[in-house]
Amino acid sequence: MSQIILKFTNSVLFLLCMAFSLPALADNWKMKLDLSGAWKFSIGDNEQWADPEFDDRNWESIQVPSPWESQGFHGYDG
């Protein structure tokens, strides 16, 4: 009987330790990524654009963060 109590106590202590340490670990996993800058932009959708080898040199550049409407793409809502 004492072994069952010992196992139960160890399990409860383990779960309590995990419950209090997981939020601290999660904070370390958070990352902020600044997406500001020049982005290539083209109106429409095409599966070929997902290819990392796709040549987007002829696409327009827009500044992010900023609405594309204010950069010459009036009336386009994605």
mmCIF file of the N, C-alpha and C atoms, coordinates in Angstrom:
data_MODEL
# 
_entry.id   MODEL 
# 
loop_
_atom_site.group_PDB 
_atom_site.id 
_atom_site.type_symbol 
_atom_site.label_atom_id 
_atom_site.label_alt_id 
_atom_site.label_comp_id 
_atom_site.label_asym_id 
_atom_site.label_entity_id 
_atom_site.label_seq_id 
_atom_site.pdbx_PDB_ins_code 
_atom_site.Cartn_x 
_atom_site.Cartn_y 
_atom_site.Cartn_z 
_atom_site.occupancy 
_atom_site.B_iso_or_equiv 
_atom_site.pdbx_formal_charge 
_atom_site.auth_seq_id 
_atom_site.auth_comp_id 
_atom_site.auth_asym_id 
_atom_site.auth_atom_id 
_atom_site.pdbx_PDB_model_num 
ATOM 1   N N  . MET A 1 1  ? 0.821  -1.198 0.000   1.00 0.00 ? 1  MET A N  1 
ATOM 2   C CA . MET A 1 1  ? 0.000  0.000  0.000   1.00 0.00 ? 1  MET A CA 1 
ATOM 3   C C  . MET A 1 1  ? 0.860  1.255  0.000   1.00 0.00 ? 1  MET A C  1 
ATOM 4   N N  . SER A 1 2  ? 1.972  1.245  0.720   1.00 0.00 ? 2  SER A N  1 
ATOM 5   C CA . SER A 1 2  ? 2.820  2.435  0.789   1.00 0.00 ? 2  SER A CA 1 
ATOM 6   C C  . SER A 1 2  ? 3.467  2.723  -0.572  1.00 0.00 ? 2  SER A C  1 
ATOM 7   N N  . GLN A 1 3  ? 3.682  1.702  -1.385  1.00 0.00 ? 3  GLN A N  1 
ATOM 8   C CA . GLN A 1 3  ? 4.249  1.912  -2.723  1.00 0.00 ? 3  GLN A CA 1 
ATOM 9   C C  . GLN A 1 3  ? 3.254  2.626  -3.616  1.00 0.00 ? 3  GLN A C  1 
ATOM 10  N N  . ILE A 1 4  ? 1.987  2.299  -3.465  1.00 0.00 ? 4  ILE A N  1 
ATOM 11  C CA . ILE A 1 4  ? 0.952  2.960  -4.255  1.00 0.00 ? 4  ILE A CA 1 
ATOM 12  C C  . ILE A 1 4  ? 0.877  4.439  -3.880  1.00 0.00 ? 4  ILE A C  1 
ATOM 13  N N  . ILE A 1 5  ? 0.930  4.715  -2.593  1.00 0.00 ? 5  ILE A N  1 
ATOM 14  C CA . ILE A 1 5  ? 0.897  6.105  -2.121  1.00 0.00 ? 5  ILE A CA 1 
ATOM 15  C C  . ILE A 1 5  ? 2.133  6.855  -2.612  1.00 0.00 ? 5  ILE A C  1 
ATOM 16  N N  . LEU A 1 6  ? 3.284  6.215  -2.554  1.00 0.00 ? 6  LEU A N  1 
ATOM 17  C CA . LEU A 1 6  ? 4.524  6.842  -3.021  1.00 0.00 ? 6  LEU A CA 1 
ATOM 18  C C  . LEU A 1 6  ? 4.448  7.134  -4.522  1.00 0.00 ? 6  LEU A C  1 
ATOM 19  N N  . LYS A 1 7  ? 3.964  6.195  -5.325  1.00 0.00 ? 7  LYS A N  1 
ATOM 20  C CA . LYS A 1 7  ? 3.819  6.420  -6.760  1.00 0.00 ? 7  LYS A CA 1 
ATOM 21  C C  . LYS A 1 7  ? 2.833  7.547  -7.041  1.00 0.00 ? 7  LYS A C  1 
ATOM 22  N N  . PHE A 1 8  ? 1.735  7.550  -6.294  1.00 0.00 ? 8  PHE A N  1 
ATOM 23  C CA . PHE A 1 8  ? 0.731  8.596  -6.479  1.00 0.00 ? 8  PHE A CA 1 
ATOM 24  C C  . PHE A 1 8  ? 1.317  9.963  -6.123  1.00 0.00 ? 8  PHE A C  1 
ATOM 25  N N  . THR A 1 9  ? 2.024  10.039 -5.019  1.00 0.00 ? 9  THR A N  1 
ATOM 26  C CA . THR A 1 9  ? 2.639  11.289 -4.579  1.00 0.00 ? 9  THR A CA 1 
ATOM 27  C C  . THR A 1 9  ? 3.657  11.772 -5.605  1.00 0.00 ? 9  THR A C  1 
ATOM 28  N N  . ASN A 1 10 ? 4.483  10.867 -6.101  1.00 0.00 ? 10 ASN A N  1 
ATOM 29  C CA . ASN A 1 10 ? 5.468  11.247 -7.117  1.00 0.00 ? 10 ASN A CA 1 
ATOM 30  C C  . ASN A 1 10 ? 4.779  11.742 -8.394  1.00 0.00 ? 10 ASN A C  1 
ATOM 31  N N  . SER A 1 11 ? 3.698  11.081 -8.774  1.00 0.00 ? 11 SER A N  1 
ATOM 32  C CA . SER A 1 11 ? 2.967  11.504 -9.965  1.00 0.00 ? 11 SER A CA 1 
ATOM 33  C C  . SER A 1 11 ? 2.366  12.888 -9.789  1.00 0.00 ? 11 SER A C  1 
ATOM 34  N N  . VAL A 1 12 ? 1.797  13.148 -8.637  1.00 0.00 ? 12 VAL A N  1 
ATOM 35  C CA . VAL A 1 12 ? 1.205  14.461 -8.361  1.00 0.00 ? 12 VAL A CA 1 
ATOM 36  C C  . VAL A 1 12 ? 2.295  15.532 -8.349  1.00 0.00 ? 12 VAL A C  1 
ATOM 37  N N  . LEU A 1 13 ? 3.418  15.252 -7.723  1.00 0.00 ? 13 LEU A N  1 
ATOM 38  C CA . LEU A 1 13 ? 4.509  16.223 -7.696  1.00 0.00 ? 13 LEU A CA 1 
ATOM 39  C C  . LEU A 1 13 ? 5.039  16.496 -9.103  1.00 0.00 ? 13 LEU A C  1 
ATOM 40  N N  . PHE A 1 14 ? 5.162  15.463 -9.903  1.00 0.00 ? 14 PHE A N  1 
ATOM 41  C CA . PHE A 1 14 ? 5.615  15.642 -11.280 1.00 0.00 ? 14 PHE A CA 1 
ATOM 42  C C  . PHE A 1 14 ? 4.639  16.520 -12.064 1.00 0.00 ? 14 PHE A C  1 
ATOM 43  N N  . LEU A 1 15 ? 3.362  16.234 -11.944 1.00 0.00 ? 15 LEU A N  1 
ATOM 44  C CA . LEU A 1 15 ? 2.359  17.015 -12.671 1.00 0.00 ? 15 LEU A CA 1 
ATOM 45  C C  . LEU A 1 15 ? 2.340  18.471 -12.207 1.00 0.00 ? 15 LEU A C  1 
ATOM 46  N N  . LEU A 1 16 ? 2.508  18.694 -10.906 1.00 0.00 ? 16 LEU A N  1 
ATOM 47  C CA . LEU A 1 16 ? 2.563  20.071 -10.404 1.00 0.00 ? 16 LEU A CA 1 
ATOM 48  C C  . LEU A 1 16 ? 3.789  20.810 -10.941 1.00 0.00 ? 16 LEU A C  1 
ATOM 49  N N  . CYS A 1 17 ? 4.915  20.134 -10.954 1.00 0.00 ? 17 CYS A N  1 
ATOM 50  C CA . CYS A 1 17 ? 6.135  20.763 -11.490 1.00 0.00 ? 17 CYS A CA 1 
ATOM 51  C C  . CYS A 1 17 ? 5.963  21.102 -12.965 1.00 0.00 ? 17 CYS A C  1 
ATOM 52  N N  . MET A 1 18 ? 5.368  20.210 -13.732 1.00 0.00 ? 18 MET A N  1 
ATOM 53  C CA . MET A 1 18 ? 5.147  20.458 -15.153 1.00 0.00 ? 18 MET A CA 1 
ATOM 54  C C  . MET A 1 18 ? 4.164  21.608 -15.347 1.00 0.00 ? 18 MET A C  1 
ATOM 55  N N  . ALA A 1 19 ? 3.122  21.631 -14.535 1.00 0.00 ? 19 ALA A N  1 
ATOM 56  C CA . ALA A 1 19 ? 2.103  22.675 -14.678 1.00 0.00 ? 19 ALA A CA 1 
ATOM 57  C C  . ALA A 1 19 ? 2.688  24.063 -14.440 1.00 0.00 ? 19 ALA A C  1 
ATOM 58  N N  . PHE A 1 20 ? 3.622  24.173 -13.509 1.00 0.00 ? 20 PHE A N  1 
ATOM 59  C CA . PHE A 1 20 ? 4.215  25.472 -13.209 1.00 0.00 ? 20 PHE A CA 1 
ATOM 60  C C  . PHE A 1 20 ? 5.375  25.824 -14.127 1.00 0.00 ? 20 PHE A C  1 
ATOM 61  N N  . SER A 1 21 ? 6.020  24.839 -14.729 1.00 0.00 ? 21 SER A N  1 
ATOM 62  C CA . SER A 1 21 ? 7.171  25.142 -15.569 1.00 0.00 ? 21 SER A CA 1 
ATOM 63  C C  . SER A 1 21 ? 6.814  25.317 -17.046 1.00 0.00 ? 21 SER A C  1 
ATOM 64  N N  . LEU A 1 22 ? 5.709  24.764 -17.511 1.00 0.00 ? 22 LEU A N  1 
ATOM 65  C CA . LEU A 1 22 ? 5.347  24.875 -18.920 1.00 0.00 ? 22 LEU A CA 1 
ATOM 66  C C  . LEU A 1 22 ? 5.123  26.318 -19.373 1.00 0.00 ? 22 LEU A C  1 
ATOM 67  N N  . PRO A 1 23 ? 4.439  27.167 -18.613 1.00 0.00 ? 23 PRO A N  1 
ATOM 68  C CA . PRO A 1 23 ? 4.303  28.556 -19.071 1.00 0.00 ? 23 PRO A CA 1 
ATOM 69  C C  . PRO A 1 23 ? 5.646  29.259 -19.238 1.00 0.00 ? 23 PRO A C  1 
ATOM 70  N N  . ALA A 1 24 ? 6.586  28.982 -18.376 1.00 0.00 ? 24 ALA A N  1 
ATOM 71  C CA . ALA A 1 24 ? 7.908  29.599 -18.502 1.00 0.00 ? 24 ALA A CA 1 
ATOM 72  C C  . ALA A 1 24 ? 8.621  29.090 -19.754 1.00 0.00 ? 24 ALA A C  1 
ATOM 73  N N  . LEU A 1 25 ? 8.485  27.824 -20.059 1.00 0.00 ? 25 LEU A N  1 
ATOM 74  C CA . LEU A 1 25 ? 9.087  27.277 -21.271 1.00 0.00 ? 25 LEU A CA 1 
ATOM 75  C C  . LEU A 1 25 ? 8.422  27.841 -22.519 1.00 0.00 ? 25 LEU A C  1 
ATOM 76  N N  . ALA A 1 26 ? 7.111  28.019 -22.473 1.00 0.00 ? 26 ALA A N  1 
ATOM 77  C CA . ALA A 1 26 ? 6.386  28.547 -23.628 1.00 0.00 ? 26 ALA A CA 1 
ATOM 78  C C  . ALA A 1 26 ? 6.836  29.966 -23.947 1.00 0.00 ? 26 ALA A C  1 
ATOM 79  N N  . ASP A 1 27 ? 7.139  30.770 -22.946 1.00 0.00 ? 27 ASP A N  1 
ATOM 80  C CA . ASP A 1 27 ? 7.616  32.126 -23.191 1.00 0.00 ? 27 ASP A CA 1 
ATOM 81  C C  . ASP A 1 27 ? 8.916  32.125 -23.972 1.00 0.00 ? 27 ASP A C  1 
ATOM 82  N N  . ASN A 1 28 ? 9.758  31.151 -23.745 1.00 0.00 ? 28 ASN A N  1 
ATOM 83  C CA . ASN A 1 28 ? 11.020 31.070 -24.463 1.00 0.00 ? 28 ASN A CA 1 
ATOM 84  C C  . ASN A 1 28 ? 10.813 30.684 -25.926 1.00 0.00 ? 28 ASN A C  1 
ATOM 85  N N  . TRP A 1 29 ? 9.704  30.065 -26.257 1.00 0.00 ? 29 TRP A N  1 
ATOM 86  C CA . TRP A 1 29 ? 9.437  29.623 -27.614 1.00 0.00 ? 29 TRP A CA 1 
ATOM 87  C C  . TRP A 1 29 ? 8.830  30.730 -28.470 1.00 0.00 ? 29 TRP A C  1 
ATOM 88  N N  . LYS A 1 30 ? 8.332  31.776 -27.823 1.00 0.00 ? 30 LYS A N  1 
ATOM 89  C CA . LYS A 1 30 ? 7.715  32.861 -28.577 1.00 0.00 ? 30 LYS A CA 1 
ATOM 90  C C  . LYS A 1 30 ? 8.788  33.628 -29.325 1.00 0.00 ? 30 LYS A C  1 
ATOM 91  N N  . MET A 1 31 ? 8.438  34.049 -30.535 1.00 0.00 ? 31 MET A N  1 
ATOM 92  C CA . MET A 1 31 ? 9.389  34.780 -31.337 1.00 0.00 ? 31 MET A CA 1 
ATOM 93  C C  . MET A 1 31 ? 8.627  35.860 -32.092 1.00 0.00 ? 31 MET A C  1 
ATOM 94  N N  . LYS A 1 32 ? 9.208  37.030 -32.167 1.00 0.00 ? 32 LYS A N  1 
ATOM 95  C CA . LYS A 1 32 ? 8.634  38.097 -32.968 1.00 0.00 ? 32 LYS A CA 1 
ATOM 96  C C  . LYS A 1 32 ? 9.442  38.217 -34.243 1.00 0.00 ? 32 LYS A C  1 
ATOM 97  N N  . LEU A 1 33 ? 8.731  38.324 -35.341 1.00 0.00 ? 33 LEU A N  1 
ATOM 98  C CA . LEU A 1 33 ? 9.372  38.425 -36.638 1.00 0.00 ? 33 LEU A CA 1 
ATOM 99  C C  . LEU A 1 33 ? 8.861  39.692 -37.313 1.00 0.00 ? 33 LEU A C  1 
ATOM 100 N N  . ASP A 1 34 ? 9.752  40.616 -37.586 1.00 0.00 ? 34 ASP A N  1 
ATOM 101 C CA . ASP A 1 34 ? 9.394  41.861 -38.235 1.00 0.00 ? 34 ASP A CA 1 
ATOM 102 C C  . ASP A 1 34 ? 9.313  41.634 -39.743 1.00 0.00 ? 34 ASP A C  1 
ATOM 103 N N  . LEU A 1 35 ? 8.131  41.812 -40.312 1.00 0.00 ? 35 LEU A N  1 
ATOM 104 C CA . LEU A 1 35 ? 7.918  41.585 -41.733 1.00 0.00 ? 35 LEU A CA 1 
ATOM 105 C C  . LEU A 1 35 ? 7.963  42.885 -42.532 1.00 0.00 ? 35 LEU A C  1 
ATOM 106 N N  . SER A 1 36 ? 8.359  43.966 -41.909 1.00 0.00 ? 36 SER A N  1 
ATOM 107 C CA . SER A 1 36 ? 8.434  45.254 -42.592 1.00 0.00 ? 36 SER A CA 1 
ATOM 108 C C  . SER A 1 36 ? 9.496  45.224 -43.678 1.00 0.00 ? 36 SER A C  1 
ATOM 109 N N  . GLY A 1 37 ? 9.229  45.973 -44.747 1.00 0.00 ? 37 GLY A N  1 
ATOM 110 C CA . GLY A 1 37 ? 10.206 46.083 -45.817 1.00 0.00 ? 37 GLY A CA 1 
ATOM 111 C C  . GLY A 1 37 ? 9.560  45.974 -47.179 1.00 0.00 ? 37 GLY A C  1 
ATOM 112 N N  . ALA A 1 38 ? 10.363 45.766 -48.185 1.00 0.00 ? 38 ALA A N  1 
ATOM 113 C CA . ALA A 1 38 ? 9.879  45.635 -49.558 1.00 0.00 ? 38 ALA A CA 1 
ATOM 114 C C  . ALA A 1 38 ? 9.447  44.197 -49.820 1.00 0.00 ? 38 ALA A C  1 
ATOM 115 N N  . TRP A 1 39 ? 8.246  44.045 -50.332 1.00 0.00 ? 39 TRP A N  1 
ATOM 116 C CA . TRP A 1 39 ? 7.697  42.741 -50.691 1.00 0.00 ? 39 TRP A CA 1 
ATOM 117 C C  . TRP A 1 39 ? 7.364  42.758 -52.178 1.00 0.00 ? 39 TRP A C  1 
ATOM 118 N N  . LYS A 1 40 ? 7.552  41.627 -52.836 1.00 0.00 ? 40 LYS A N  1 
ATOM 119 C CA . LYS A 1 40 ? 7.128  41.470 -54.219 1.00 0.00 ? 40 LYS A CA 1 
ATOM 120 C C  . LYS A 1 40 ? 5.613  41.255 -54.226 1.00 0.00 ? 40 LYS A C  1 
ATOM 121 N N  . PHE A 1 41 ? 4.949  41.859 -55.220 1.00 0.00 ? 41 PHE A N  1 
ATOM 122 C CA . PHE A 1 41 ? 3.488  41.831 -55.232 1.00 0.00 ? 41 PHE A CA 1 
ATOM 123 C C  . PHE A 1 41 ? 2.977  41.689 -56.658 1.00 0.00 ? 41 PHE A C  1 
ATOM 124 N N  . SER A 1 42 ? 1.970  40.844 -56.839 1.00 0.00 ? 42 SER A N  1 
ATOM 125 C CA . SER A 1 42 ? 1.296  40.705 -58.119 1.00 0.00 ? 42 SER A CA 1 
ATOM 126 C C  . SER A 1 42 ? -0.164 40.371 -57.858 1.00 0.00 ? 42 SER A C  1 
ATOM 127 N N  . ILE A 1 43 ? -1.036 40.949 -58.641 1.00 0.00 ? 43 ILE A N  1 
ATOM 128 C CA . ILE A 1 43 ? -2.464 40.684 -58.502 1.00 0.00 ? 43 ILE A CA 1 
ATOM 129 C C  . ILE A 1 43 ? -2.775 39.316 -59.104 1.00 0.00 ? 43 ILE A C  1 
ATOM 130 N N  . GLY A 1 44 ? -3.595 38.553 -58.400 1.00 0.00 ? 44 GLY A N  1 
ATOM 131 C CA . GLY A 1 44 ? -4.035 37.262 -58.911 1.00 0.00 ? 44 GLY A CA 1 
ATOM 132 C C  . GLY A 1 44 ? -3.531 36.115 -58.058 1.00 0.00 ? 44 GLY A C  1 
ATOM 133 N N  . ASP A 1 45 ? -3.639 34.922 -58.605 1.00 0.00 ? 45 ASP A N  1 
ATOM 134 C CA . ASP A 1 45 ? -3.219 33.718 -57.893 1.00 0.00 ? 45 ASP A CA 1 
ATOM 135 C C  . ASP A 1 45 ? -2.794 32.677 -58.931 1.00 0.00 ? 45 ASP A C  1 
ATOM 136 N N  . ASN A 1 46 ? -1.700 32.036 -58.667 1.00 0.00 ? 46 ASN A N  1 
ATOM 137 C CA . ASN A 1 46 ? -1.193 31.027 -59.586 1.00 0.00 ? 46 ASN A CA 1 
ATOM 138 C C  . ASN A 1 46 ? -0.367 30.027 -58.782 1.00 0.00 ? 46 ASN A C  1 
ATOM 139 N N  . GLU A 1 47 ? -0.632 28.747 -58.935 1.00 0.00 ? 47 GLU A N  1 
ATOM 140 C CA . GLU A 1 47 ? 0.097  27.722 -58.179 1.00 0.00 ? 47 GLU A CA 1 
ATOM 141 C C  . GLU A 1 47 ? 1.598  27.758 -58.452 1.00 0.00 ? 47 GLU A C  1 
ATOM 142 N N  . GLN A 1 48 ? 2.004  28.208 -59.620 1.00 0.00 ? 48 GLN A N  1 
ATOM 143 C CA . GLN A 1 48 ? 3.425  28.265 -59.949 1.00 0.00 ? 48 GLN A CA 1 
ATOM 144 C C  . GLN A 1 48 ? 4.167  29.257 -59.059 1.00 0.00 ? 48 GLN A C  1 
ATOM 145 N N  . TRP A 1 49 ? 3.453  30.236 -58.519 1.00 0.00 ? 49 TRP A N  1 
ATOM 146 C CA . TRP A 1 49 ? 4.094  31.251 -57.674 1.00 0.00 ? 49 TRP A CA 1 
ATOM 147 C C  . TRP A 1 49 ? 4.621  30.656 -56.366 1.00 0.00 ? 49 TRP A C  1 
ATOM 148 N N  . ALA A 1 50 ? 4.129  29.505 -55.964 1.00 0.00 ? 50 ALA A N  1 
ATOM 149 C CA . ALA A 1 50 ? 4.580  28.853 -54.733 1.00 0.00 ? 50 ALA A CA 1 
ATOM 150 C C  . ALA A 1 50 ? 5.935  28.173 -54.895 1.00 0.00 ? 50 ALA A C  1 
ATOM 151 N N  . ASP A 1 51 ? 6.355  27.992 -56.123 1.00 0.00 ? 51 ASP A N  1 
ATOM 152 C CA . ASP A 1 51 ? 7.633  27.329 -56.404 1.00 0.00 ? 51 ASP A CA 1 
ATOM 153 C C  . ASP A 1 51 ? 8.792  28.247 -55.987 1.00 0.00 ? 51 ASP A C  1 
ATOM 154 N N  . PRO A 1 52 ? 9.684  27.786 -55.114 1.00 0.00 ? 52 PRO A N  1 
ATOM 155 C CA . PRO A 1 52 ? 10.819 28.614 -54.695 1.00 0.00 ? 52 PRO A CA 1 
ATOM 156 C C  . PRO A 1 52 ? 11.697 29.070 -55.860 1.00 0.00 ? 52 PRO A C  1 
ATOM 157 N N  . GLU A 1 53 ? 11.635 28.369 -56.976 1.00 0.00 ? 53 GLU A N  1 
ATOM 158 C CA . GLU A 1 53 ? 12.430 28.733 -58.148 1.00 0.00 ? 53 GLU A CA 1 
ATOM 159 C C  . GLU A 1 53 ? 11.716 29.726 -59.068 1.00 0.00 ? 53 GLU A C  1 
ATOM 160 N N  . PHE A 1 54 ? 10.486 30.113 -58.705 1.00 0.00 ? 54 PHE A N  1 
ATOM 161 C CA . PHE A 1 54 ? 9.715  31.015 -59.547 1.00 0.00 ? 54 PHE A CA 1 
ATOM 162 C C  . PHE A 1 54 ? 10.429 32.367 -59.675 1.00 0.00 ? 54 PHE A C  1 
ATOM 163 N N  . ASP A 1 55 ? 10.498 32.890 -60.886 1.00 0.00 ? 55 ASP A N  1 
ATOM 164 C CA . ASP A 1 55 ? 11.163 34.166 -61.164 1.00 0.00 ? 55 ASP A CA 1 
ATOM 165 C C  . ASP A 1 55 ? 10.159 35.312 -61.001 1.00 0.00 ? 55 ASP A C  1 
ATOM 166 N N  . ASP A 1 56 ? 10.303 36.064 -59.910 1.00 0.00 ? 56 ASP A N  1 
ATOM 167 C CA . ASP A 1 56 ? 9.384  37.177 -59.651 1.00 0.00 ? 56 ASP A CA 1 
ATOM 168 C C  . ASP A 1 56 ? 10.042 38.537 -59.895 1.00 0.00 ? 56 ASP A C  1 
ATOM 169 N N  . ARG A 1 57 ? 11.079 38.571 -60.689 1.00 0.00 ? 57 ARG A N  1 
ATOM 170 C CA . ARG A 1 57 ? 11.800 39.825 -60.933 1.00 0.00 ? 57 ARG A CA 1 
ATOM 171 C C  . ARG A 1 57 ? 10.926 40.897 -61.579 1.00 0.00 ? 57 ARG A C  1 
ATOM 172 N N  . ASN A 1 58 ? 9.913  40.493 -62.341 1.00 0.00 ? 58 ASN A N  1 
ATOM 173 C CA . ASN A 1 58 ? 9.061  41.466 -63.012 1.00 0.00 ? 58 ASN A CA 1 
ATOM 174 C C  . ASN A 1 58 ? 7.892  41.938 -62.153 1.00 0.00 ? 58 ASN A C  1 
ATOM 175 N N  . TRP A 1 59 ? 7.763  41.426 -60.958 1.00 0.00 ? 59 TRP A N  1 
ATOM 176 C CA . TRP A 1 59 ? 6.681  41.840 -60.079 1.00 0.00 ? 59 TRP A CA 1 
ATOM 177 C C  . TRP A 1 59 ? 6.963  43.223 -59.506 1.00 0.00 ? 59 TRP A C  1 
ATOM 178 N N  . GLU A 1 60 ? 5.896  43.902 -59.108 1.00 0.00 ? 60 GLU A N  1 
ATOM 179 C CA . GLU A 1 60 ? 6.008  45.195 -58.436 1.00 0.00 ? 60 GLU A CA 1 
ATOM 180 C C  . GLU A 1 60 ? 6.528  44.965 -57.012 1.00 0.00 ? 60 GLU A C  1 
ATOM 181 N N  . SER A 1 61 ? 7.134  45.986 -56.447 1.00 0.00 ? 61 SER A N  1 
ATOM 182 C CA . SER A 1 61 ? 7.514  45.951 -55.035 1.00 0.00 ? 61 SER A CA 1 
ATOM 183 C C  . SER A 1 61 ? 6.610  46.902 -54.273 1.00 0.00 ? 61 SER A C  1 
ATOM 184 N N  . ILE A 1 62 ? 6.130  46.460 -53.125 1.00 0.00 ? 62 ILE A N  1 
ATOM 185 C CA . ILE A 1 62 ? 5.356  47.328 -52.243 1.00 0.00 ? 62 ILE A CA 1 
ATOM 186 C C  . ILE A 1 62 ? 6.041  47.351 -50.887 1.00 0.00 ? 62 ILE A C  1 
ATOM 187 N N  . GLN A 1 63 ? 5.781  48.394 -50.131 1.00 0.00 ? 63 GLN A N  1 
ATOM 188 C CA . GLN A 1 63 ? 6.338  48.520 -48.792 1.00 0.00 ? 63 GLN A CA 1 
ATOM 189 C C  . GLN A 1 63 ? 5.340  47.996 -47.770 1.00 0.00 ? 63 GLN A C  1 
ATOM 190 N N  . VAL A 1 64 ? 5.794  47.156 -46.903 1.00 0.00 ? 64 VAL A N  1 
ATOM 191 C CA . VAL A 1 64 ? 4.983  46.582 -45.833 1.00 0.00 ? 64 VAL A CA 1 
ATOM 192 C C  . VAL A 1 64 ? 5.511  47.128 -44.515 1.00 0.00 ? 64 VAL A C  1 
ATOM 193 N N  . PRO A 1 65 ? 4.711  47.556 -43.575 1.00 0.00 ? 65 PRO A N  1 
ATOM 194 C CA . PRO A 1 65 ? 3.252  47.545 -43.604 1.00 0.00 ? 65 PRO A CA 1 
ATOM 195 C C  . PRO A 1 65 ? 2.695  48.806 -44.263 1.00 0.00 ? 65 PRO A C  1 
ATOM 196 N N  . SER A 1 66 ? 1.828  48.626 -45.199 1.00 0.00 ? 66 SER A N  1 
ATOM 197 C CA . SER A 1 66 ? 1.135  49.706 -45.883 1.00 0.00 ? 66 SER A CA 1 
ATOM 198 C C  . SER A 1 66 ? 0.120  49.073 -46.818 1.00 0.00 ? 66 SER A C  1 
ATOM 199 N N  . PRO A 1 67 ? -1.063 49.646 -46.913 1.00 0.00 ? 67 PRO A N  1 
ATOM 200 C CA . PRO A 1 67 ? -2.059 49.069 -47.818 1.00 0.00 ? 67 PRO A CA 1 
ATOM 201 C C  . PRO A 1 67 ? -1.595 49.125 -49.267 1.00 0.00 ? 67 PRO A C  1 
ATOM 202 N N  . TRP A 1 68 ? -1.796 48.057 -50.008 1.00 0.00 ? 68 TRP A N  1 
ATOM 203 C CA . TRP A 1 68 ? -1.363 48.047 -51.406 1.00 0.00 ? 68 TRP A CA 1 
ATOM 204 C C  . TRP A 1 68 ? -2.175 49.029 -52.243 1.00 0.00 ? 68 TRP A C  1 
ATOM 205 N N  . GLU A 1 69 ? -3.400 49.369 -51.759 1.00 0.00 ? 69 GLU A N  1 
ATOM 206 C CA . GLU A 1 69 ? -4.200 50.357 -52.482 1.00 0.00 ? 69 GLU A CA 1 
ATOM 207 C C  . GLU A 1 69 ? -3.496 51.709 -52.531 1.00 0.00 ? 69 GLU A C  1 
ATOM 208 N N  . SER A 1 70 ? -2.741 52.028 -51.488 1.00 0.00 ? 70 SER A N  1 
ATOM 209 C CA . SER A 1 70 ? -2.034 53.307 -51.461 1.00 0.00 ? 70 SER A CA 1 
ATOM 210 C C  . SER A 1 70 ? -0.728 53.255 -52.263 1.00 0.00 ? 70 SER A C  1 
ATOM 211 N N  . GLN A 1 71 ? -0.452 52.108 -52.873 1.00 0.00 ? 71 GLN A N  1 
ATOM 212 C CA . GLN A 1 71 ? 0.770  51.949 -53.644 1.00 0.00 ? 71 GLN A CA 1 
ATOM 213 C C  . GLN A 1 71 ? 0.480  51.598 -55.104 1.00 0.00 ? 71 GLN A C  1 
ATOM 214 N N  . GLY A 1 72 ? -0.715 51.996 -55.567 1.00 0.00 ? 72 GLY A N  1 
ATOM 215 C CA . GLY A 1 72 ? -1.032 51.850 -56.974 1.00 0.00 ? 72 GLY A CA 1 
ATOM 216 C C  . GLY A 1 72 ? -1.941 50.693 -57.330 1.00 0.00 ? 72 GLY A C  1 
ATOM 217 N N  . PHE A 1 73 ? -2.394 49.921 -56.376 1.00 0.00 ? 73 PHE A N  1 
ATOM 218 C CA . PHE A 1 73 ? -3.262 48.780 -56.654 1.00 0.00 ? 73 PHE A CA 1 
ATOM 219 C C  . PHE A 1 73 ? -4.676 49.077 -56.156 1.00 0.00 ? 73 PHE A C  1 
ATOM 220 N N  . HIS A 1 74 ? -5.276 50.144 -56.670 1.00 0.00 ? 74 HIS A N  1 
ATOM 221 C CA . HIS A 1 74 ? -6.603 50.592 -56.253 1.00 0.00 ? 74 HIS A CA 1 
ATOM 222 C C  . HIS A 1 74 ? -7.675 49.583 -56.640 1.00 0.00 ? 74 HIS A C  1 
ATOM 223 N N  . GLY A 1 75 ? -8.608 49.345 -55.721 1.00 0.00 ? 75 GLY A N  1 
ATOM 224 C CA . GLY A 1 75 ? -9.743 48.483 -56.013 1.00 0.00 ? 75 GLY A CA 1 
ATOM 225 C C  . GLY A 1 75 ? -9.459 47.000 -55.899 1.00 0.00 ? 75 GLY A C  1 
ATOM 226 N N  . TYR A 1 76 ? -8.255 46.613 -55.578 1.00 0.00 ? 76 TYR A N  1 
ATOM 227 C CA . TYR A 1 76 ? -7.944 45.190 -55.443 1.00 0.00 ? 76 TYR A CA 1 
ATOM 228 C C  . TYR A 1 76 ? -8.012 44.819 -53.974 1.00 0.00 ? 76 TYR A C  1 
ATOM 229 N N  . ASP A 1 77 ? -8.861 43.854 -53.634 1.00 0.00 ? 77 ASP A N  1 
ATOM 230 C CA . ASP A 1 77 ? -9.058 43.458 -52.247 1.00 0.00 ? 77 ASP A CA 1 
ATOM 231 C C  . ASP A 1 77 ? -8.640 42.017 -51.987 1.00 0.00 ? 77 ASP A C  1 
ATOM 232 N N  . GLY A 1 78 ? -7.730 41.489 -52.757 1.00 0.00 ? 78 GLY A N  1 
ATOM 233 C CA . GLY A 1 78 ? -7.190 40.157 -52.517 1.00 0.00 ? 78 GLY A CA 1 
ATOM 234 C C  . GLY A 1 78 ? -8.094 39.068 -52.907 1.00 0.00 ? 78 GLY A C  1 
# 
